[in-house]
C-alpha cells in the first residue's frame, strides 16, 4: 500500500465552482501534512500546511482527520489560474530527525471558463 | 531570501552516456538537500538526500549517485544512462528546523 493515496482525477470544473480533493495516508505516525501545487512542466510549490484544527487561506481550506488518516483540500470560487495538479504530502519523522516527505501522485484540476 | 538553482534546464542524452546535474542553494546554510525524480504520469520518487557535506543517503538503488562537495551544492551523477532514467529531476532544500521542502526549477532529462 502506498504511503499517500489520492484520487488522480482529472477534475474538470467551471469557473466559480467549489471543488474538493481527498487524500489518505497509511502511517498513523505521520506528523505533519501539506498541500503542494504543481503546474504543468514546473516544480511543485508549497500551497499550504494542514493543521489539526483545519485552516484556511483565502479560497483554500485544508482539513485533517487523524483518526481516519484523511486530508482534504477545498477550493471555493475556482479561478482559471487554479488549474494545476495538487499534491498531498505527508511528513514522517524518524527519531530525532526531521523525517522525510511522502508525496501522493497528485490530483489534476482543470478550471474552464 | 533563499533561492535554489538547477542546471541544465533540459538535457537530451544517448543511452550509455554519463550524467551530471547540479543544484545550488543560496541564502541559507547547512540545508538538508534532496534529489527526486518524477517520471511521466507518476509521483515524486526520492532518490538521495544529504544532511551535510559528504553525507549522502540513498533511498532507491539504481545506476545513479549523488555527491555534496560543498554545503550548498548537490550533484546527481551517472556513469551510464539507461532509457528508464528519463524523467524530471528535482532538487529540493529544507532548513534545519522546518519540515517543508522547497524545490528548484528541475531538469528535464530525455535518454534516447
Interface residues (C-beta under 8 A of the other chain):
Chain A: X32 X34 X41 X42 X43 X44 X45 X46 X49 X87 X91 X97 X98 X99 X100 X101 X103 X104 X105 X106
Chain B: X32 X42 X43 X44 X46 X49 X51 X88 X90 X94 X96 X98 X99 X100 X101 X102 X103 X104 X105 X106 X108
